[in-house]
Amino acid sequence: MSGFLTIALIALVFIIIYQIAKASEYAAVLRGKEKVERQTNRTIAWLFLFSFILGMWGIYECHLYLMDKMLPVSASDHGVRYDSMYRITTIITGIVFFITQALLFFFAFRYQSTEKRTAFYFPHSNKLELLWTTVPAIAMAALVAIGLRAWFSMTSAAPANSQVVEIVGKQFNWIIRYPGADNTLGKRDFRKINDANNVLGLDWNDKANMDDVIAENGEMHLIVNRPVKLIIGSRDVIHDVGLPHFRMKMDAVPGIITTIWFTPTITTAEMKQKTGNPNFVYEISCDQMCGVGHYAMRGTVIVETEAEHKAWLAKQKSYYATMNTSTPEIPADSTPQKADTTKAITMN
């Protein structure tokens, strides 16, 4: 019944609009078509001007309303450069937007059709074409260059003293691995993955795996003012490691290793003071639609001092010690492998 009433209401609205249009047409015939058109043009011109002023006021009010809901100051060195790039882009495009829209609405108001003015046909101008093609192209090239500079910095080789953390996406949570005392992440093989006791498929024939720590609760511990290299992967579908407070993100692709690096500059405790929010947390989000549980694929980042991080890591048991009930075959050579971190991983 409600569906029938909705259809009937829509039909009634269309009938009313049609009747109003017909009435306006008859009124134009009675009062003189040209006079009605002039009045209509004048009304539309004023409405254009009013809508421009209303729109600019709306943008200003939205800006004020959303200011305190925006992300706090960037918590990484890369993020500072990103914010600067974003600010420059917003200022340039904002100025261009305001000028072009102001001229559009002004010309519609100033040069409205009247009985004393006819339309001027202006088909082409090489000078104008060159101007409004070249200037935007140069401006866009400059903005792209700034963006590429930030991108190459983020994806370049990490400093030698970087903390190394592996983060792997899995529907619908993050698995985070830290190297142990040998500071080397062991090899892993997707064929050895077992959710019961080997979520990353660690190869127990690699001694470097014996002291690796895995945090399956999606909690990443980073050291303030020390570069961190994230080694990113996925167990199933494409995910995306989103770190909005650090202004960083990178796809997690099955079978492919991706990396990014940055330097956290504000501890979690300091950010709680800056924001005045005692419950503040740095968030890890999945920025790629990855399935029905995508909305819940979240983790947290804890930025702490080096002493705090060492104390936390000392309390953690290796994944091998916590998840394996039987002793696998271990190679006779107990010397930890000193392989390159990135090459030491066989992605699933």
C-alpha positions as CSV (number, residue, x, y, z in Angstrom):
1,M,0.0,0.0,0.0
2,S,2.8,2.4,0.9
3,G,4.4,1.7,-2.5
4,F,1.2,2.6,-4.3
5,L,0.9,5.9,-2.3
6,T,4.5,6.8,-3.2
7,I,3.9,6.2,-6.9
8,A,0.7,8.2,-6.7
9,L,2.5,11.1,-4.9
10,I,5.3,11.2,-7.5
11,A,2.7,11.3,-10.3
12,L,0.9,14.1,-8.6
13,V,4.0,16.1,-8.3
14,F,4.7,15.7,-12.1
15,I,1.1,16.8,-12.8
16,I,1.5,19.9,-10.7
17,I,4.8,20.9,-12.3
18,Y,3.2,20.4,-15.8
19,Q,0.2,22.5,-14.8
20,I,2.5,25.3,-13.5
21,A,4.5,25.2,-16.7
22,K,1.3,25.5,-18.8
23,A,0.0,28.3,-16.7
24,S,3.3,30.2,-17.1
25,E,3.1,29.7,-20.9
26,Y,-0.5,31.1,-21.0
27,A,0.6,34.0,-18.8
28,A,3.4,34.8,-21.2
29,V,1.0,35.0,-24.1
30,L,-1.4,37.3,-22.2
31,R,1.3,39.6,-20.9
32,G,3.6,39.5,-23.9
33,K,6.3,37.0,-24.4
34,E,9.3,39.4,-24.6
35,K,8.3,41.1,-21.4
36,V,8.1,37.8,-19.6
37,E,11.4,36.7,-20.9
38,R,13.1,39.9,-19.7
39,Q,11.7,39.5,-16.3
40,T,12.7,35.8,-16.2
41,N,16.3,36.7,-17.3
42,R,16.5,39.3,-14.6
43,T,15.2,36.9,-12.0
44,I,17.7,34.1,-13.1
45,A,20.6,36.6,-13.1
46,W,19.9,37.6,-9.5
47,L,19.4,33.9,-8.5
48,F,22.9,33.2,-10.0
49,L,24.5,35.9,-7.9
50,F,22.6,34.8,-4.8
51,S,23.6,31.1,-5.3
52,F,27.3,32.1,-5.7
53,I,27.3,34.1,-2.4
54,L,25.4,31.3,-0.7
55,G,27.8,28.7,-2.0
56,M,30.9,30.6,-0.8
57,W,29.3,31.1,2.6
58,G,28.5,27.4,2.7
59,I,32.1,26.4,1.9
60,Y,33.4,28.8,4.7
61,E,30.9,27.4,7.3
62,C,31.8,23.8,6.4
63,H,35.4,24.6,6.8
64,L,34.9,26.0,10.2
65,Y,32.6,23.1,11.3
66,L,35.1,20.4,10.1
67,M,38.3,22.0,11.4
68,D,38.2,20.3,14.8
69,K,37.3,17.0,13.1
70,M,40.3,16.9,10.8
71,L,43.4,14.7,11.5
72,P,45.8,16.3,14.0
73,V,49.3,17.4,13.1
74,S,51.3,14.8,11.1
75,A,53.2,12.4,13.3
76,S,55.9,11.6,10.8
77,D,58.6,13.5,8.8
78,H,57.1,12.3,5.5
79,G,53.7,13.5,6.7
80,V,55.0,17.0,7.2
81,R,56.1,17.2,3.6
82,Y,52.8,15.7,2.5
83,D,50.8,18.3,4.5
84,S,52.9,21.0,2.9
85,M,52.2,19.6,-0.6
86,Y,48.5,19.4,0.2
87,R,48.4,22.9,1.5
88,I,50.1,24.3,-1.6
89,T,47.7,22.4,-3.9
90,T,44.7,23.5,-1.9
91,I,45.7,27.2,-2.0
92,I,46.5,27.2,-5.8
93,T,43.4,25.3,-6.8
94,G,41.3,27.3,-4.3
95,I,42.3,30.6,-5.8
96,V,41.7,29.4,-9.3
97,F,38.3,28.0,-8.3
98,F,37.2,31.3,-6.6
99,I,38.3,33.5,-9.6
100,T,36.7,31.3,-12.3
101,Q,33.5,30.9,-10.4
102,A,33.3,34.5,-9.5
103,L,33.8,35.5,-13.1
104,L,31.2,32.9,-14.3
105,F,28.5,34.1,-12.0
106,F,29.4,37.8,-12.5
107,F,29.2,37.6,-16.3
108,A,25.9,35.8,-16.0
109,F,24.6,38.7,-13.9
110,R,26.3,41.6,-15.7
111,Y,25.6,40.6,-19.3
112,Q,22.1,39.2,-19.0
113,S,19.9,39.5,-22.0
114,T,17.9,42.8,-22.2
115,E,16.0,44.6,-24.9
116,K,19.0,46.8,-25.6
117,R,21.6,44.1,-25.8
118,T,22.0,41.2,-28.2
119,A,24.4,38.2,-27.9
120,F,27.9,38.7,-29.3
121,Y,29.2,35.7,-31.2
122,F,32.8,35.0,-30.3
123,P,33.8,31.7,-32.0
124,H,37.6,31.4,-31.5
125,S,40.8,33.1,-30.3
126,N,44.2,31.6,-30.6
127,K,45.6,33.8,-27.9
128,L,43.0,32.7,-25.3
129,E,43.3,29.1,-26.3
130,L,47.1,29.3,-25.7
131,L,46.6,31.1,-22.4
132,W,44.1,28.8,-20.8
133,T,45.9,25.7,-22.0
134,T,49.5,26.6,-21.2
135,V,49.1,28.2,-17.8
136,P,47.1,25.3,-16.3
137,A,49.5,22.8,-17.9
138,I,52.5,24.5,-16.3
139,A,50.7,24.7,-12.9
140,M,49.7,21.0,-13.0
141,A,53.2,20.0,-14.0
142,A,54.6,21.8,-11.0
143,L,52.1,20.2,-8.6
144,V,52.9,16.7,-10.1
145,A,56.6,17.3,-9.7
146,I,56.1,18.1,-6.0
147,G,54.0,15.0,-5.6
148,L,56.5,12.8,-7.3
149,R,59.3,14.1,-5.1
150,A,57.3,13.1,-2.0
151,W,56.5,9.7,-3.5
152,F,60.1,8.9,-4.4
153,S,61.2,9.9,-0.9
154,M,58.6,7.6,0.7
155,T,59.5,4.6,-1.5
156,S,63.2,5.0,-1.7
157,A,65.7,2.8,0.2
158,A,65.3,3.1,4.0
159,P,68.2,4.2,6.1
160,A,70.6,1.5,7.3
161,N,69.6,2.0,11.0
162,S,65.9,1.6,10.3
163,Q,63.6,-0.5,12.5
164,V,62.1,-3.3,10.4
165,V,58.5,-4.4,10.8
166,E,56.6,-6.8,8.6
167,I,52.8,-6.3,8.2
168,V,50.7,-8.8,6.4
169,G,47.0,-8.4,5.5
170,K,44.6,-11.3,6.0
171,Q,40.8,-11.1,5.8
172,F,40.1,-9.3,8.1
173,N,43.0,-8.4,10.3
174,W,46.7,-7.4,10.3
175,I,49.5,-9.8,11.2
176,I,52.6,-8.0,12.4
177,R,56.1,-9.5,12.8
178,Y,59.2,-8.2,14.5
179,P,62.7,-9.5,14.2
180,G,64.2,-10.9,17.4
181,A,67.7,-10.4,18.8
182,D,69.4,-11.2,15.5
183,N,67.5,-8.2,13.9
184,T,66.7,-10.4,10.9
185,L,63.3,-11.6,9.7
186,G,63.3,-15.3,8.8
187,K,62.1,-16.8,5.5
188,R,58.5,-17.8,5.0
189,D,56.8,-20.0,2.6
190,F,53.1,-19.7,1.7
191,R,52.9,-23.5,1.5
192,K,53.6,-23.8,5.2
193,I,50.7,-21.4,6.3
194,N,48.6,-23.0,8.9
195,D,46.1,-20.9,10.9
196,A,46.5,-23.2,13.9
197,N,50.2,-22.7,14.5
198,N,51.9,-20.9,11.5
199,V,49.9,-18.0,10.3
200,L,52.7,-16.6,8.1
201,G,54.2,-19.8,6.9
202,L,57.5,-19.4,8.7
203,D,60.1,-21.8,7.6
204,W,61.4,-23.5,10.7
205,N,64.5,-24.6,8.9
206,D,65.6,-21.0,8.9
207,K,67.2,-20.2,12.3
208,A,66.4,-16.5,11.9
209,N,62.7,-17.4,12.5
210,M,63.3,-18.9,16.0
211,D,63.2,-15.5,17.7
212,D,60.8,-13.6,15.5
213,V,57.8,-12.1,17.3
214,I,54.3,-12.0,15.7
215,A,51.6,-9.8,17.0
216,E,48.2,-11.0,15.7
217,N,46.2,-8.4,17.5
218,G,47.0,-5.8,14.9
219,E,49.2,-3.7,17.3
220,M,52.4,-2.2,15.8
221,H,55.1,-0.9,18.1
222,L,57.4,1.8,16.6
223,I,60.3,3.8,18.0
224,V,60.0,7.6,18.0
225,N,62.5,9.5,15.9
226,R,63.9,6.3,14.4
227,P,63.2,5.4,10.7
228,V,61.0,2.3,10.3
229,K,60.8,0.2,7.2
230,L,57.5,-1.6,6.6
231,I,57.6,-4.8,4.6
232,I,54.1,-5.3,3.4
233,G,52.3,-8.3,2.0
234,S,49.0,-10.1,1.9
235,R,47.8,-13.7,2.5
236,D,44.7,-13.6,0.3
237,V,43.4,-10.5,-1.6
238,I,44.6,-7.0,-2.1
239,H,44.6,-4.9,1.1
240,D,46.1,-1.5,1.7
241,V,48.0,-0.4,4.8
242,G,46.6,3.0,5.6
243,L,48.4,5.1,8.3
244,P,46.4,8.4,8.2
245,H,48.1,10.0,11.2
246,F,51.5,9.5,9.5
247,R,50.1,10.4,6.0
248,M,51.2,7.1,4.6
249,K,49.6,4.2,2.7
250,M,50.7,1.4,0.5
251,D,48.9,-1.6,-1.2
252,A,49.4,-5.1,0.3
253,V,49.4,-7.4,-2.8
254,P,49.4,-11.2,-2.7
255,G,52.6,-12.6,-4.0
256,I,54.4,-9.3,-4.1
257,I,56.4,-7.4,-1.4
258,T,55.9,-3.7,-1.2
259,T,57.8,-1.4,1.2
260,I,57.6,2.1,2.6
261,W,59.6,3.9,5.2
262,F,59.1,6.9,7.5
263,T,60.2,8.3,10.8
264,P,57.6,8.6,13.6
265,T,58.1,12.0,15.4
266,I,55.4,12.1,18.1
267,T,54.8,9.4,20.6
268,T,51.4,8.1,21.4
269,A,51.6,9.7,24.9
270,E,52.6,13.1,23.4
271,M,49.8,12.9,20.8
272,K,47.3,12.3,23.6
273,Q,48.4,15.6,25.2
274,K,48.4,17.5,21.9
275,T,44.9,16.4,21.0
276,G,43.6,16.5,24.6
277,N,42.1,13.1,24.0
278,P,43.3,10.5,26.6
279,N,41.8,7.7,24.4
280,F,43.7,8.7,21.3
281,V,45.3,5.9,19.2
282,Y,47.2,5.9,15.9
283,E,45.1,3.8,13.5
284,I,46.0,1.2,10.9
285,S,43.2,1.0,8.4
286,C,42.6,-1.1,5.3
287,D,42.2,1.4,2.5
288,Q,41.2,-1.1,-0.2
289,M,37.8,-2.8,-0.3
290,C,38.7,-6.4,0.6
291,G,35.4,-8.1,1.4
292,V,32.4,-8.1,3.7
293,G,34.5,-7.6,6.8
294,H,36.6,-4.7,5.3
295,Y,35.0,-2.1,7.7
296,A,36.4,-4.0,10.8
297,M,40.0,-4.5,9.5
298,R,41.7,-2.1,11.8
299,G,44.8,-2.1,13.9
300,T,46.7,0.3,16.1
301,V,50.2,1.8,16.2
302,I,52.0,2.6,19.4
303,V,54.8,5.0,19.1
304,E,57.1,4.9,22.1
305,T,60.7,5.7,23.2
306,E,63.5,3.2,22.4
307,A,63.7,2.2,26.1
308,E,59.9,1.5,26.2
309,H,60.1,-0.5,23.0
310,K,63.0,-2.6,24.3
311,A,61.1,-3.3,27.5
312,W,58.0,-4.3,25.6
313,L,59.9,-6.5,23.1
314,A,61.7,-8.2,26.0
315,K,58.4,-9.3,27.4
316,Q,57.3,-10.9,24.2
317,K,57.8,-14.6,23.5
318,S,58.9,-15.7,20.0
319,Y,56.2,-17.0,17.8
320,Y,58.0,-20.4,17.6
321,A,57.9,-20.7,21.4
322,T,54.2,-19.8,21.8
323,M,52.7,-21.6,18.9
324,N,54.7,-24.8,18.3
325,T,54.1,-27.8,20.6
326,S,56.5,-30.1,19.0
327,T,60.1,-29.4,18.1
328,P,60.7,-29.3,14.3
329,E,63.9,-30.3,12.7
330,I,66.4,-27.5,13.2
331,P,69.5,-27.1,11.1
332,A,72.8,-28.0,12.8
333,D,74.2,-24.6,12.2
334,S,72.7,-22.4,14.9
335,T,74.3,-19.2,13.6
336,P,71.6,-16.6,12.7
337,Q,71.5,-15.9,9.0
338,K,72.5,-12.3,8.1
339,A,70.5,-12.0,4.9
340,D,69.0,-8.9,3.5
341,T,65.6,-8.4,5.2
342,T,63.6,-7.9,2.0
343,K,65.2,-10.8,0.2
344,A,64.8,-13.1,3.2
345,I,61.1,-13.4,2.7
346,T,59.3,-15.7,0.2
347,M,55.9,-14.2,-0.2
348,N,52.7,-16.2,-0.3
